[in-house]
Amino acid sequence: MDDQFVAISILTVGEIYKNSFPEEEASNRHFFKWHNQVPINFAIAKLAGEYWNKYRNVNINLIDYLIAATCKIHKLTLLTMNIKHYPMKDIKVINPLR
């Protein structure tokens, strides 16, 4: 994927909707319209399981492992404010607010 590719994990869609209000639906749809949704596949799930085994002593949930694996497989930079959830050395992680 090229440097201009803007993507969002399909899991992030669920995370956004679990915290949104009905009146935010139009803005959510607009946001997702401009981001390519990246699905989960076998390679991503397998790598997430490997991350889980490697970082099992860190308080990270499966969704974060899956998002990290998605970034690794698709060679994407991960933008997140939860830097501590992504100790993986093989992905690039940036806090967009810093």
GIJORA-V962922 format. One record per helix or strand. SS is the DSSP state (alpha for helix, beta for strand). FROM is the first residue (numbers start at 1). LEN is the number of residues. If there is no record, write none. Layout:
BEGIN
ss = {SS/SS}
from = {FROM/FROM}
len = {LEN/LEN}
END
This chain:
BEGIN
ss = {beta/alpha/alpha/beta/alpha/alpha/beta/alpha/beta}
from = {7/10/22/36/42/62/78/83/93}
len = {3/9/12/3/13/13/2/3/2}
END
